[in-house]
Amino acid sequence: MAVKTAKRPLLVRPKKADPIEAKWRTYGSALVITAHPDDAEFLCAGTIAKLCDLGMDVTLCVATSGDKGTRDVTIRRQELAAMREEETRHAAKVLGVKRCLFWGMPDGFLVEDHELRGMVVKLIRQMKPDLIITWEGFRAGFNHTDHRAIGRAVRDALYPAAHDPHYHAELAAEGIGPHRTAELLLAGAAEPDYHVDIGPYLEQKAEAIAAHASQVDNRTKEEILKTWFSPQRRNRARRKITGYDHAESFQRVEFRRPDGAPGTPAARKRK
Ligand SMILES: [Zn+2]
């Protein structure tokens, strides 16, 4: 007669669930605002793919046309801008992004002023994102002026203008009311405090970057992927910092969103 033995306890402990990822599962939408057509893919394509995978409706807004992003002096700037718009649409499709918005401002001339901030306020109020991703842009050393400008404009639009009704009150006449976002992820930060495991989304990230053929010398997805797996020592160092083999890192800001405030699920239900 067969004797039933007690099940052995599992030797491998299941990974602790990430409470932030659990929060993301409750979000409906995300907005990614960057300066140039390829910024989002290089900075956070894995995270974007993950947000889409979690069921969020993701919008990508690119402020400049990237019309100066080449050393080829034979190409016309308008031609390059059109090419880069197409590349961005292709990359967005790979990641599962729902829509791309192009503001078409001249590359290198983004200025953080009332006009740019106002455009961001309007966009936030229209799209009503729970989560926003943009540039931190102030990392020491080399950085692009457009990265700083858009990063600051988004932060300053988020607080307090997007959710305080007396700011840009003219938008109310268009039926665009205040909105309170729950969370901001600043990419490219010197001191990131949150790391996203992008292991399952590496192929999508490589394909999205390869879509920007004009920026990566026509390298293929496979060639890009190869660079992320060597040398091993670098991967080990990254794992030590982030806890993952492949990660994207952010400075994370959470906003108090009292129940019933504009943009919260309770307020949406009341409408
Ligand atoms: Zn850029």
py3Dmol code that shows the C-alpha trace and the ligand (Angstrom):
import py3Dmol

protein = """\
ATOM      1  CA  MET A   1       0.000   0.000   0.000  1.00  0.00           C
ATOM      2  CA  ALA A   2       1.350   3.375  -0.993  1.00  0.00           C
ATOM      3  CA  VAL A   3       2.114   5.682   1.872  1.00  0.00           C
ATOM      4  CA  LYS A   4       1.429   9.333   1.352  1.00  0.00           C
ATOM      5  CA  THR A   5       4.315  11.542   2.369  1.00  0.00           C
ATOM      6  CA  ALA A   6       3.952  15.119   3.463  1.00  0.00           C
ATOM      7  CA  LYS A   7       4.838  17.659   0.795  1.00  0.00           C
ATOM      8  CA  ARG A   8       8.322  19.047   1.092  1.00  0.00           C
ATOM      9  CA  PRO A   9       8.461  22.728   1.922  1.00  0.00           C
ATOM     10  CA  LEU A  10       9.542  24.891  -0.994  1.00  0.00           C
ATOM     11  CA  LEU A  11      13.271  25.519  -0.985  1.00  0.00           C
ATOM     12  CA  VAL A  12      12.965  28.722  -2.975  1.00  0.00           C
ATOM     13  CA  ARG A  13      11.068  31.475  -1.269  1.00  0.00           C
ATOM     14  CA  PRO A  14       8.723  33.362  -3.599  1.00  0.00           C
ATOM     15  CA  LYS A  15       9.911  36.884  -4.406  1.00  0.00           C
ATOM     16  CA  LYS A  16       8.266  39.529  -2.234  1.00  0.00           C
ATOM     17  CA  ALA A  17       5.558  41.354  -4.168  1.00  0.00           C
ATOM     18  CA  ASP A  18       6.477  44.949  -5.024  1.00  0.00           C
ATOM     19  CA  PRO A  19       3.906  47.220  -3.278  1.00  0.00           C
ATOM     20  CA  ILE A  20       4.463  49.929  -5.902  1.00  0.00           C
ATOM     21  CA  GLU A  21       3.671  47.519  -8.714  1.00  0.00           C
ATOM     22  CA  ALA A  22       0.507  46.573  -6.800  1.00  0.00           C
ATOM     23  CA  LYS A  23      -0.425  50.259  -6.787  1.00  0.00           C
ATOM     24  CA  TRP A  24       0.244  50.510 -10.529  1.00  0.00           C
ATOM     25  CA  ARG A  25      -2.293  47.770 -11.081  1.00  0.00           C
ATOM     26  CA  THR A  26      -4.979  50.131  -9.737  1.00  0.00           C
ATOM     27  CA  TYR A  27      -4.010  52.925 -12.169  1.00  0.00           C
ATOM     28  CA  GLY A  28      -5.917  53.511 -15.389  1.00  0.00           C
ATOM     29  CA  SER A  29      -3.497  55.619 -17.406  1.00  0.00           C
ATOM     30  CA  ALA A  30       0.005  56.989 -17.749  1.00  0.00           C
ATOM     31  CA  LEU A  31       1.537  59.930 -19.606  1.00  0.00           C
ATOM     32  CA  VAL A  32       5.152  60.023 -20.773  1.00  0.00           C
ATOM     33  CA  ILE A  33       6.429  63.503 -21.662  1.00  0.00           C
ATOM     34  CA  THR A  34       9.897  63.838 -23.166  1.00  0.00           C
ATOM     35  CA  ALA A  35      11.978  66.339 -25.096  1.00  0.00           C
ATOM     36  CA  HIS A  36      13.099  64.301 -28.131  1.00  0.00           C
ATOM     37  CA  PRO A  37      11.611  61.502 -30.235  1.00  0.00           C
ATOM     38  CA  ASP A  38      13.905  58.757 -28.878  1.00  0.00           C
ATOM     39  CA  ASP A  39      14.191  59.845 -25.214  1.00  0.00           C
ATOM     40  CA  ALA A  40      11.425  57.605 -23.897  1.00  0.00           C
ATOM     41  CA  GLU A  41      12.797  54.485 -25.577  1.00  0.00           C
ATOM     42  CA  PHE A  42      16.355  54.908 -24.280  1.00  0.00           C
ATOM     43  CA  LEU A  43      15.243  55.986 -20.803  1.00  0.00           C
ATOM     44  CA  CYS A  44      12.311  53.796 -19.996  1.00  0.00           C
ATOM     45  CA  ALA A  45      10.980  51.630 -22.841  1.00  0.00           C
ATOM     46  CA  GLY A  46      10.966  48.589 -20.530  1.00  0.00           C
ATOM     47  CA  THR A  47       8.888  50.424 -17.935  1.00  0.00           C
ATOM     48  CA  ILE A  48       6.495  51.696 -20.607  1.00  0.00           C
ATOM     49  CA  ALA A  49       6.033  48.148 -21.926  1.00  0.00           C
ATOM     50  CA  LYS A  50       5.369  47.008 -18.369  1.00  0.00           C
ATOM     51  CA  LEU A  51       2.750  49.725 -17.751  1.00  0.00           C
ATOM     52  CA  CYS A  52       0.994  48.734 -20.991  1.00  0.00           C
ATOM     53  CA  ASP A  53       1.205  45.094 -19.937  1.00  0.00           C
ATOM     54  CA  LEU A  54      -0.438  45.982 -16.599  1.00  0.00           C
ATOM     55  CA  GLY A  55      -3.365  47.350 -18.572  1.00  0.00           C
ATOM     56  CA  MET A  56      -2.670  51.079 -18.414  1.00  0.00           C
ATOM     57  CA  ASP A  57      -3.649  53.369 -21.269  1.00  0.00           C
ATOM     58  CA  VAL A  58      -0.306  55.025 -22.095  1.00  0.00           C
ATOM     59  CA  THR A  59       0.157  58.279 -24.023  1.00  0.00           C
ATOM     60  CA  LEU A  60       3.531  59.512 -25.265  1.00  0.00           C
ATOM     61  CA  CYS A  61       4.059  63.239 -25.817  1.00  0.00           C
ATOM     62  CA  VAL A  62       7.245  64.444 -27.531  1.00  0.00           C
ATOM     63  CA  ALA A  63       7.877  68.185 -27.208  1.00  0.00           C
ATOM     64  CA  THR A  64      10.436  68.796 -29.975  1.00  0.00           C
ATOM     65  CA  SER A  65      10.644  67.365 -33.467  1.00  0.00           C
ATOM     66  CA  GLY A  66      14.256  66.255 -33.008  1.00  0.00           C
ATOM     67  CA  ASP A  67      15.047  68.052 -36.257  1.00  0.00           C
ATOM     68  CA  LYS A  68      18.728  68.532 -35.386  1.00  0.00           C
ATOM     69  CA  GLY A  69      19.499  64.976 -34.328  1.00  0.00           C
ATOM     70  CA  THR A  70      22.019  64.121 -37.047  1.00  0.00           C
ATOM     71  CA  ARG A  71      25.518  64.951 -38.277  1.00  0.00           C
ATOM     72  CA  ASP A  72      24.376  64.452 -41.864  1.00  0.00           C
ATOM     73  CA  VAL A  73      24.307  67.948 -43.339  1.00  0.00           C
ATOM     74  CA  THR A  74      22.700  66.770 -46.585  1.00  0.00           C
ATOM     75  CA  ILE A  75      19.366  65.991 -44.915  1.00  0.00           C
ATOM     76  CA  ARG A  76      16.760  68.740 -44.548  1.00  0.00           C
ATOM     77  CA  ARG A  77      15.569  69.359 -40.989  1.00  0.00           C
ATOM     78  CA  GLN A  78      11.894  68.963 -41.929  1.00  0.00           C
ATOM     79  CA  GLU A  79      12.748  65.664 -43.586  1.00  0.00           C
ATOM     80  CA  LEU A  80      14.511  64.409 -40.449  1.00  0.00           C
ATOM     81  CA  ALA A  81      11.614  65.554 -38.243  1.00  0.00           C
ATOM     82  CA  ALA A  82       9.136  63.575 -40.373  1.00  0.00           C
ATOM     83  CA  MET A  83      11.401  60.515 -40.313  1.00  0.00           C
ATOM     84  CA  ARG A  84      11.742  60.689 -36.525  1.00  0.00           C
ATOM     85  CA  GLU A  85       7.981  61.013 -36.057  1.00  0.00           C
ATOM     86  CA  GLU A  86       7.541  57.792 -38.030  1.00  0.00           C
ATOM     87  CA  GLU A  87      10.270  56.074 -35.992  1.00  0.00           C
ATOM     88  CA  THR A  88       8.528  57.123 -32.767  1.00  0.00           C
ATOM     89  CA  ARG A  89       5.167  55.797 -33.950  1.00  0.00           C
ATOM     90  CA  HIS A  90       6.807  52.487 -34.832  1.00  0.00           C
ATOM     91  CA  ALA A  91       8.512  52.247 -31.395  1.00  0.00           C
ATOM     92  CA  ALA A  92       5.278  53.167 -29.611  1.00  0.00           C
ATOM     93  CA  LYS A  93       3.448  50.375 -31.414  1.00  0.00           C
ATOM     94  CA  VAL A  94       6.089  47.868 -30.297  1.00  0.00           C
ATOM     95  CA  LEU A  95       5.622  48.931 -26.655  1.00  0.00           C
ATOM     96  CA  GLY A  96       1.819  49.038 -26.704  1.00  0.00           C
ATOM     97  CA  VAL A  97       1.500  52.825 -26.342  1.00  0.00           C
ATOM     98  CA  LYS A  98      -2.026  53.952 -27.260  1.00  0.00           C
ATOM     99  CA  ARG A  99      -1.275  57.371 -28.766  1.00  0.00           C
ATOM    100  CA  CYS A 100       1.617  59.663 -29.657  1.00  0.00           C
ATOM    101  CA  LEU A 101       1.392  63.442 -29.526  1.00  0.00           C
ATOM    102  CA  PHE A 102       3.989  65.583 -31.283  1.00  0.00           C
ATOM    103  CA  TRP A 103       4.309  69.243 -30.343  1.00  0.00           C
ATOM    104  CA  GLY A 104       6.925  69.778 -33.081  1.00  0.00           C
ATOM    105  CA  MET A 105       8.932  72.484 -31.323  1.00  0.00           C
ATOM    106  CA  PRO A 106      12.457  73.149 -32.659  1.00  0.00           C
ATOM    107  CA  ASP A 107      15.115  70.844 -31.246  1.00  0.00           C
ATOM    108  CA  GLY A 108      17.461  72.614 -28.810  1.00  0.00           C
ATOM    109  CA  PHE A 109      15.217  75.619 -28.212  1.00  0.00           C
ATOM    110  CA  LEU A 110      12.849  74.349 -25.541  1.00  0.00           C
ATOM    111  CA  VAL A 111      12.382  77.002 -22.877  1.00  0.00           C
ATOM    112  CA  GLU A 112      10.656  76.415 -19.609  1.00  0.00           C
ATOM    113  CA  ASP A 113       8.279  79.343 -19.563  1.00  0.00           C
ATOM    114  CA  HIS A 114       4.600  80.001 -18.818  1.00  0.00           C
ATOM    115  CA  GLU A 115       3.621  78.882 -22.320  1.00  0.00           C
ATOM    116  CA  LEU A 116       5.315  75.475 -22.099  1.00  0.00           C
ATOM    117  CA  ARG A 117       4.044  74.934 -18.550  1.00  0.00           C
ATOM    118  CA  GLY A 118       0.541  75.885 -19.714  1.00  0.00           C
ATOM    119  CA  MET A 119       0.736  73.318 -22.528  1.00  0.00           C
ATOM    120  CA  VAL A 120       1.701  70.634 -20.017  1.00  0.00           C
ATOM    121  CA  VAL A 121      -1.108  71.675 -17.631  1.00  0.00           C
ATOM    122  CA  LYS A 122      -3.636  71.386 -20.450  1.00  0.00           C
ATOM    123  CA  LEU A 123      -2.278  67.992 -21.493  1.00  0.00           C
ATOM    124  CA  ILE A 124      -2.399  66.646 -17.918  1.00  0.00           C
ATOM    125  CA  ARG A 125      -5.961  67.900 -17.488  1.00  0.00           C
ATOM    126  CA  GLN A 126      -7.012  66.357 -20.810  1.00  0.00           C
ATOM    127  CA  MET A 127      -5.337  62.963 -20.398  1.00  0.00           C
ATOM    128  CA  LYS A 128      -5.937  62.673 -16.616  1.00  0.00           C
ATOM    129  CA  PRO A 129      -3.004  60.324 -15.986  1.00  0.00           C
ATOM    130  CA  ASP A 130      -2.492  58.510 -12.695  1.00  0.00           C
ATOM    131  CA  LEU A 131       1.220  58.253 -13.429  1.00  0.00           C
ATOM    132  CA  ILE A 132       3.573  60.608 -15.294  1.00  0.00           C
ATOM    133  CA  ILE A 133       7.114  59.921 -16.496  1.00  0.00           C
ATOM    134  CA  THR A 134       9.484  62.689 -17.560  1.00  0.00           C
ATOM    135  CA  TRP A 135      13.134  63.745 -17.470  1.00  0.00           C
ATOM    136  CA  GLU A 136      14.896  64.599 -14.225  1.00  0.00           C
ATOM    137  CA  GLY A 137      17.424  66.300 -16.500  1.00  0.00           C
ATOM    138  CA  PHE A 138      19.779  67.728 -13.871  1.00  0.00           C
ATOM    139  CA  ARG A 139      22.294  64.890 -13.539  1.00  0.00           C
ATOM    140  CA  ALA A 140      25.815  66.254 -13.146  1.00  0.00           C
ATOM    141  CA  GLY A 141      27.945  66.229 -16.264  1.00  0.00           C
ATOM    142  CA  PHE A 142      26.667  66.365 -19.805  1.00  0.00           C
ATOM    143  CA  ASN A 143      22.974  66.788 -20.422  1.00  0.00           C
ATOM    144  CA  HIS A 144      20.747  68.428 -22.991  1.00  0.00           C
ATOM    145  CA  THR A 145      19.094  71.770 -22.313  1.00  0.00           C
ATOM    146  CA  ASP A 146      15.757  70.408 -23.658  1.00  0.00           C
ATOM    147  CA  HIS A 147      15.838  67.602 -21.070  1.00  0.00           C
ATOM    148  CA  ARG A 148      16.093  70.116 -18.222  1.00  0.00           C
ATOM    149  CA  ALA A 149      13.433  72.381 -19.722  1.00  0.00           C
ATOM    150  CA  ILE A 150      10.793  69.692 -20.180  1.00  0.00           C
ATOM    151  CA  GLY A 151      11.565  68.067 -16.826  1.00  0.00           C
ATOM    152  CA  ARG A 152      11.081  71.328 -14.980  1.00  0.00           C
ATOM    153  CA  ALA A 153       7.994  72.288 -16.980  1.00  0.00           C
ATOM    154  CA  VAL A 154       6.307  68.984 -16.135  1.00  0.00           C
ATOM    155  CA  ARG A 155       7.154  69.202 -12.440  1.00  0.00           C
ATOM    156  CA  ASP A 156       5.997  72.785 -12.172  1.00  0.00           C
ATOM    157  CA  ALA A 157       2.826  72.060 -14.128  1.00  0.00           C
ATOM    158  CA  LEU A 158       2.017  69.108 -11.906  1.00  0.00           C
ATOM    159  CA  TYR A 159       2.279  71.097  -8.736  1.00  0.00           C
ATOM    160  CA  PRO A 160       0.269  73.105  -8.177  1.00  0.00           C
ATOM    161  CA  ALA A 161      -1.120  74.281 -11.532  1.00  0.00           C
ATOM    162  CA  ALA A 162      -2.708  71.090 -12.932  1.00  0.00           C
ATOM    163  CA  HIS A 163      -4.921  70.489  -9.914  1.00  0.00           C
ATOM    164  CA  ASP A 164      -5.599  73.992  -8.587  1.00  0.00           C
ATOM    165  CA  PRO A 165      -8.618  75.442 -10.414  1.00  0.00           C
ATOM    166  CA  HIS A 166      -7.483  79.081 -10.259  1.00  0.00           C
ATOM    167  CA  TYR A 167      -4.466  78.252 -12.439  1.00  0.00           C
ATOM    168  CA  HIS A 168      -5.339  78.313 -16.139  1.00  0.00           C
ATOM    169  CA  ALA A 169      -8.974  78.958 -15.275  1.00  0.00           C
ATOM    170  CA  GLU A 170      -9.593  79.594 -19.003  1.00  0.00           C
ATOM    171  CA  LEU A 171      -9.401  75.828 -19.562  1.00  0.00           C
ATOM    172  CA  ALA A 172     -12.606  75.364 -17.539  1.00  0.00           C
ATOM    173  CA  ALA A 173     -14.473  77.209 -20.317  1.00  0.00           C
ATOM    174  CA  GLU A 174     -13.301  74.457 -22.693  1.00  0.00           C
ATOM    175  CA  GLY A 175     -14.601  71.853 -20.250  1.00  0.00           C
ATOM    176  CA  ILE A 176     -11.087  70.884 -19.132  1.00  0.00           C
ATOM    177  CA  GLY A 177     -11.132  70.739 -15.347  1.00  0.00           C
ATOM    178  CA  PRO A 178      -8.346  70.244 -12.787  1.00  0.00           C
ATOM    179  CA  HIS A 179      -6.724  66.855 -12.378  1.00  0.00           C
ATOM    180  CA  ARG A 180      -4.636  65.364  -9.610  1.00  0.00           C
ATOM    181  CA  THR A 181      -1.958  62.878 -10.667  1.00  0.00           C
ATOM    182  CA  ALA A 182      -0.897  60.238  -8.138  1.00  0.00           C
ATOM    183  CA  GLU A 183       2.704  59.630  -9.062  1.00  0.00           C
ATOM    184  CA  LEU A 184       5.702  61.008 -10.947  1.00  0.00           C
ATOM    185  CA  LEU A 185       8.737  59.053 -12.148  1.00  0.00           C
ATOM    186  CA  LEU A 186      11.802  61.139 -12.988  1.00  0.00           C
ATOM    187  CA  ALA A 187      14.086  59.351 -15.412  1.00  0.00           C
ATOM    188  CA  GLY A 188      17.800  59.972 -15.816  1.00  0.00           C
ATOM    189  CA  ALA A 189      18.158  61.044 -12.181  1.00  0.00           C
ATOM    190  CA  ALA A 190      21.535  61.148 -10.443  1.00  0.00           C
ATOM    191  CA  GLU A 191      20.162  59.491  -7.333  1.00  0.00           C
ATOM    192  CA  PRO A 192      17.327  57.161  -8.316  1.00  0.00           C
ATOM    193  CA  ASP A 193      15.323  55.601  -5.496  1.00  0.00           C
ATOM    194  CA  TYR A 194      13.160  53.146  -7.425  1.00  0.00           C
ATOM    195  CA  HIS A 195      14.181  50.405  -9.834  1.00  0.00           C
ATOM    196  CA  VAL A 196      11.864  48.662 -12.265  1.00  0.00           C
ATOM    197  CA  ASP A 197      12.633  45.075 -13.247  1.00  0.00           C
ATOM    198  CA  ILE A 198      12.516  45.166 -17.050  1.00  0.00           C
ATOM    199  CA  GLY A 199      13.832  41.628 -17.608  1.00  0.00           C
ATOM    200  CA  PRO A 200      10.605  40.401 -19.263  1.00  0.00           C
ATOM    201  CA  TYR A 201      10.501  43.453 -21.567  1.00  0.00           C
ATOM    202  CA  LEU A 202      14.084  43.538 -22.862  1.00  0.00           C
ATOM    203  CA  GLU A 203      13.235  42.371 -26.372  1.00  0.00           C
ATOM    204  CA  GLN A 204      10.502  44.980 -26.676  1.00  0.00           C
ATOM    205  CA  LYS A 205      12.910  47.676 -25.462  1.00  0.00           C
ATOM    206  CA  ALA A 206      15.578  46.620 -27.970  1.00  0.00           C
ATOM    207  CA  GLU A 207      13.041  46.578 -30.797  1.00  0.00           C
ATOM    208  CA  ALA A 208      11.707  50.017 -29.803  1.00  0.00           C
ATOM    209  CA  ILE A 209      15.233  51.464 -29.765  1.00  0.00           C
ATOM    210  CA  ALA A 210      16.043  49.808 -33.097  1.00  0.00           C
ATOM    211  CA  ALA A 211      12.930  51.519 -34.503  1.00  0.00           C
ATOM    212  CA  HIS A 212      14.864  54.795 -34.171  1.00  0.00           C
ATOM    213  CA  ALA A 213      17.102  53.732 -37.054  1.00  0.00           C
ATOM    214  CA  SER A 214      18.305  57.288 -37.729  1.00  0.00           C
ATOM    215  CA  GLN A 215      19.731  57.461 -34.198  1.00  0.00           C
ATOM    216  CA  VAL A 216      21.300  54.018 -33.823  1.00  0.00           C
ATOM    217  CA  ASP A 217      23.140  53.704 -37.162  1.00  0.00           C
ATOM    218  CA  ASN A 218      20.575  51.151 -38.327  1.00  0.00           C
ATOM    219  CA  ARG A 219      21.635  48.644 -35.645  1.00  0.00           C
ATOM    220  CA  THR A 220      19.298  45.685 -35.349  1.00  0.00           C
ATOM    221  CA  LYS A 221      17.325  44.595 -32.296  1.00  0.00           C
ATOM    222  CA  GLU A 222      19.687  41.604 -31.924  1.00  0.00           C
ATOM    223  CA  GLU A 223      22.784  43.805 -32.017  1.00  0.00           C
ATOM    224  CA  ILE A 224      21.303  46.097 -29.367  1.00  0.00           C
ATOM    225  CA  LEU A 225      20.277  43.171 -27.151  1.00  0.00           C
ATOM    226  CA  LYS A 226      23.798  41.749 -27.320  1.00  0.00           C
ATOM    227  CA  THR A 227      25.265  44.890 -25.746  1.00  0.00           C
ATOM    228  CA  TRP A 228      23.053  44.445 -22.675  1.00  0.00           C
ATOM    229  CA  PHE A 229      24.375  40.994 -21.869  1.00  0.00           C
ATOM    230  CA  SER A 230      28.086  41.751 -21.738  1.00  0.00           C
ATOM    231  CA  PRO A 231      30.394  42.134 -20.041  1.00  0.00           C
ATOM    232  CA  GLN A 232      29.119  40.014 -17.134  1.00  0.00           C
ATOM    233  CA  ARG A 233      30.881  42.142 -14.562  1.00  0.00           C
ATOM    234  CA  ARG A 234      28.795  45.155 -15.443  1.00  0.00           C
ATOM    235  CA  ASN A 235      25.621  43.128 -15.043  1.00  0.00           C
ATOM    236  CA  ARG A 236      26.745  42.000 -11.596  1.00  0.00           C
ATOM    237  CA  ALA A 237      27.416  45.580 -10.540  1.00  0.00           C
ATOM    238  CA  ARG A 238      23.987  46.629 -11.798  1.00  0.00           C
ATOM    239  CA  ARG A 239      22.316  43.776  -9.945  1.00  0.00           C
ATOM    240  CA  LYS A 240      24.019  44.878  -6.740  1.00  0.00           C
ATOM    241  CA  ILE A 241      22.543  48.380  -7.054  1.00  0.00           C
ATOM    242  CA  THR A 242      19.095  47.660  -8.456  1.00  0.00           C
ATOM    243  CA  GLY A 243      18.368  44.104  -7.338  1.00  0.00           C
ATOM    244  CA  TYR A 244      17.663  43.069 -10.941  1.00  0.00           C
ATOM    245  CA  ASP A 245      19.705  41.890 -13.918  1.00  0.00           C
ATOM    246  CA  HIS A 246      18.061  44.514 -16.091  1.00  0.00           C
ATOM    247  CA  ALA A 247      16.417  47.555 -14.607  1.00  0.00           C
ATOM    248  CA  GLU A 248      15.347  51.109 -15.317  1.00  0.00           C
ATOM    249  CA  SER A 249      15.816  53.533 -12.443  1.00  0.00           C
ATOM    250  CA  PHE A 250      13.835  56.550 -11.375  1.00  0.00           C
ATOM    251  CA  GLN A 251      13.419  59.137  -8.697  1.00  0.00           C
ATOM    252  CA  ARG A 252       9.872  58.519  -7.568  1.00  0.00           C
ATOM    253  CA  VAL A 253       7.495  61.158  -6.237  1.00  0.00           C
ATOM    254  CA  GLU A 254       4.101  60.316  -4.820  1.00  0.00           C
ATOM    255  CA  PHE A 255       1.417  62.971  -4.493  1.00  0.00           C
ATOM    256  CA  ARG A 256      -1.228  63.082  -1.844  1.00  0.00           C
ATOM    257  CA  ARG A 257      -4.474  62.425  -3.638  1.00  0.00           C
ATOM    258  CA  PRO A 258      -7.290  62.758  -1.112  1.00  0.00           C
ATOM    259  CA  ASP A 259     -10.261  60.571  -1.882  1.00  0.00           C
ATOM    260  CA  GLY A 260     -12.696  62.530  -4.019  1.00  0.00           C
ATOM    261  CA  ALA A 261     -10.074  65.003  -5.327  1.00  0.00           C
ATOM    262  CA  PRO A 262     -10.255  65.732  -9.068  1.00  0.00           C
ATOM    263  CA  GLY A 263      -8.854  62.751 -10.932  1.00  0.00           C
ATOM    264  CA  THR A 264      -9.392  60.159  -8.208  1.00  0.00           C
ATOM    265  CA  PRO A 265     -11.571  57.132  -8.933  1.00  0.00           C
ATOM    266  CA  ALA A 266     -14.196  58.422  -6.454  1.00  0.00           C
ATOM    267  CA  ALA A 267     -14.445  61.735  -8.324  1.00  0.00           C
ATOM    268  CA  ARG A 268     -14.660  59.926 -11.654  1.00  0.00           C
ATOM    269  CA  LYS A 269     -17.567  57.860 -10.367  1.00  0.00           C
ATOM    270  CA  ARG A 270     -19.410  60.988  -9.143  1.00  0.00           C
ATOM    271  CA  LYS A 271     -19.465  62.458 -12.676  1.00  0.00           C
TER     272      LYS A 271
END
"""
ligand_1 = """\
1
ZN
Zn 16.960 63.774 -25.726
"""
view = py3Dmol.view(width=600, height=400)
view.addModel(protein, "pdb")
view.setStyle({"model": 0}, {"cartoon": {"style": "trace"}})
view.addModel(ligand_1, "xyz")
view.setStyle({"model": 1}, {"stick": {}})
view.zoomTo()
view.show()
